[in-house]
Amino acid sequence: MATTVETRHPRSSSVRTVPLAQYIEEHPTVRVFPPTSERAARIAMQTMWALIAVSLVILVLDEAGLFG
């Protein structure tokens, strides 16, 4: 695993080598999406499974000839 990082200055072509810990400290992680709550994720998964179950029931009933 790398312990150093080579960084390039955006306005010049100079390259410097810094320890990985220093690079991580200088470049913190930027969160793009807000954290999703566990409850919202659980509700989304349950909704998905319910839609799949309903779709399967409709397909079985359609194949059995109960729909038109």
C-alpha positions as CSV (number, residue, x, y, z in Angstrom):
1,M,0.0,0.0,0.0
2,A,1.3,3.5,-0.9
3,T,2.4,5.6,2.0
4,T,3.2,8.7,-0.1
5,V,1.2,10.7,-2.7
6,E,2.6,12.8,-5.5
7,T,0.5,15.9,-6.0
8,R,0.7,18.4,-8.8
9,H,0.1,22.2,-8.3
10,P,-2.8,23.3,-10.4
11,R,-1.1,26.5,-11.7
12,S,2.4,25.1,-12.3
13,S,3.9,21.9,-13.3
14,S,5.7,21.3,-10.0
15,V,5.2,18.0,-8.3
16,R,5.6,17.4,-4.5
17,T,5.5,14.1,-2.6
18,V,3.7,14.1,0.7
19,P,2.8,11.4,3.2
20,L,-0.6,9.8,2.7
21,A,-1.8,10.9,6.1
22,Q,-1.0,14.6,5.3
23,Y,-2.7,14.3,1.9
24,I,-5.9,13.0,3.5
25,E,-5.7,15.7,6.2
26,E,-5.4,18.4,3.5
27,H,-8.1,16.9,1.2
28,P,-11.1,15.9,3.4
29,T,-13.9,13.8,2.0
30,V,-16.7,15.9,0.6
31,R,-20.1,14.3,1.0
32,V,-22.2,14.6,-2.2
33,F,-25.4,13.1,-0.9
34,P,-26.9,13.6,2.5
35,P,-26.9,10.6,4.8
36,T,-29.9,8.4,4.3
37,S,-31.6,7.2,7.5
38,E,-31.9,3.5,8.1
39,R,-35.7,3.9,8.3
40,A,-35.9,5.4,4.9
41,A,-33.8,2.7,3.4
42,R,-35.9,0.0,5.1
43,I,-39.1,1.6,3.8
44,A,-37.7,1.7,0.3
45,M,-36.7,-2.0,0.4
46,Q,-40.0,-3.1,1.8
47,T,-41.8,-1.1,-0.9
48,M,-39.7,-2.7,-3.6
49,W,-40.3,-6.2,-2.3
50,A,-44.1,-5.5,-2.0
51,L,-44.1,-4.3,-5.7
52,I,-42.3,-7.5,-6.7
53,A,-44.7,-9.7,-4.8
54,V,-47.8,-7.9,-6.3
55,S,-46.3,-8.2,-9.8
56,L,-45.7,-11.9,-9.3
57,V,-49.3,-12.5,-8.1
58,I,-50.7,-10.5,-11.1
59,L,-48.6,-12.6,-13.5
60,V,-49.7,-15.9,-11.9
61,L,-53.4,-14.8,-12.0
62,D,-53.0,-13.6,-15.6
63,E,-51.5,-17.0,-16.7
64,A,-54.3,-18.8,-14.9
65,G,-56.8,-16.8,-17.0
66,L,-58.5,-14.8,-14.2
67,F,-57.9,-11.5,-16.0
68,G,-60.1,-11.1,-19.2
